[in-house]
Amino acid sequence: MNSVEFKVNDMTCSNCVDVVRSAVGALKGVENVKIDPDSKHVKVDFDDAAIHEQDIKSAVTDMGYNIH
């Protein structure tokens, strides 16, 4: 099990949080998604045998958000 953390500065409301959580949580191999809406940090626990870190980040950027 691996984890990755990143910041999504343009995640500005609860709907944005839900969109990011749904997009990432639906990926095969993602075990857990934690989002702190105040700091805009996203932490994802995932099985690196099933998915790569870049795939997770791509799911967020594909939804129109920028990762920092």
Buried (B, 14 or more C-beta within 10 A) or exposed (E): EBEBEBEBEEBEEEEBBEBBBEBBEEBEBBBEBEBEBEEBBBEBBBEEEEBBBEBBBBBBEEBEBEBE
